[in-house]
Amino acid sequence: MPQIIFFALVGVVAYVGYRSFIREAERITARARRAEAEKQSGTQGTLVKDPKTGEYHLLKD
């Protein structure tokens, strides 16, 4: 019985680690795509609108 609990726990940890890895890889890929688009268009950053104040500011990574 302890072996089943151990392997179940290892499986859960592996799944959570995998999901975390995928999330981080998607974030890095999105940042690289933004940087490439900025390089091709000649811009120096991405502006986002603050919903509270209505002002624009540079996107923070």
One Martini backbone bead per residue (centre of mass of N, CA, C, O) as a GRO file, in nm:
protein
   61
    1MET     BB    1   0.055   0.063  -0.021
    2PRO     BB    2   0.294   0.270  -0.009
    3GLN     BB    3   0.364   0.250  -0.311
    4ILE     BB    4   0.108   0.380  -0.424
    5ILE     BB    5   0.141   0.651  -0.284
    6PHE     BB    6   0.416   0.720  -0.397
    7PHE     BB    7   0.341   0.706  -0.705
    8ALA     BB    8   0.116   0.914  -0.689
    9LEU     BB    9   0.293   1.146  -0.588
   10VAL     BB   10   0.491   1.145  -0.825
   11GLY     BB   11   0.275   1.199  -1.042
   12VAL     BB   12   0.181   1.473  -0.937
   13VAL     BB   13   0.454   1.616  -0.945
   14ALA     BB   14   0.504   1.574  -1.246
   15TYR     BB   15   0.253   1.724  -1.348
   16VAL     BB   16   0.312   1.999  -1.218
   17GLY     BB   17   0.590   2.036  -1.350
   18TYR     BB   18   0.494   2.026  -1.642
   19ARG     BB   19   0.297   2.267  -1.632
   20SER     BB   20   0.510   2.472  -1.548
   21PHE     BB   21   0.693   2.440  -1.793
   22ILE     BB   22   0.484   2.519  -2.010
   23ARG     BB   23   0.418   2.801  -1.902
   24GLU     BB   24   0.707   2.913  -1.926
   25ALA     BB   25   0.746   2.858  -2.231
   26GLU     BB   26   0.513   3.042  -2.326
   27ARG     BB   27   0.621   3.304  -2.205
   28ILE     BB   28   0.892   3.309  -2.361
   29THR     BB   29   0.774   3.294  -2.646
   30ALA     BB   30   0.609   3.556  -2.631
   31ARG     BB   31   0.850   3.742  -2.580
   32ALA     BB   32   1.002   3.674  -2.843
   33ARG     BB   33   0.779   3.765  -3.037
   34ARG     BB   34   0.767   4.058  -2.944
   35ALA     BB   35   1.063   4.126  -3.004
   36GLU     BB   36   1.049   4.064  -3.307
   37ALA     BB   37   0.824   4.266  -3.376
   38GLU     BB   38   0.977   4.516  -3.274
   39LYS     BB   39   1.220   4.488  -3.463
   40GLN     BB   40   1.062   4.503  -3.738
   41SER     BB   41   0.900   4.785  -3.663
   42GLY     BB   42   1.086   4.974  -3.455
   43THR     BB   43   1.012   4.944  -3.177
   44GLN     BB   44   1.039   4.990  -2.795
   45GLY     BB   45   0.744   4.875  -2.730
   46THR     BB   46   0.452   4.793  -2.533
   47LEU     BB   47   0.134   4.912  -2.513
   48VAL     BB   48  -0.083   4.967  -2.227
   49LYS     BB   49  -0.397   4.994  -2.082
   50ASP     BB   50  -0.530   5.150  -1.812
   51PRO     BB   51  -0.843   5.099  -1.678
   52LYS     BB   52  -0.852   5.326  -1.456
   53THR     BB   53  -0.698   5.584  -1.610
   54GLY     BB   54  -0.629   5.551  -1.940
   55GLU     BB   55  -0.336   5.496  -1.950
   56TYR     BB   56  -0.024   5.452  -2.093
   57HIS     BB   57   0.212   5.171  -2.088
   58LEU     BB   58   0.462   4.969  -2.048
   59LEU     BB   59   0.533   4.652  -2.075
   60LYS     BB   60   0.573   4.409  -1.825
   61ASP     BB   61   0.771   4.105  -1.764
   0.00000   0.00000   0.00000
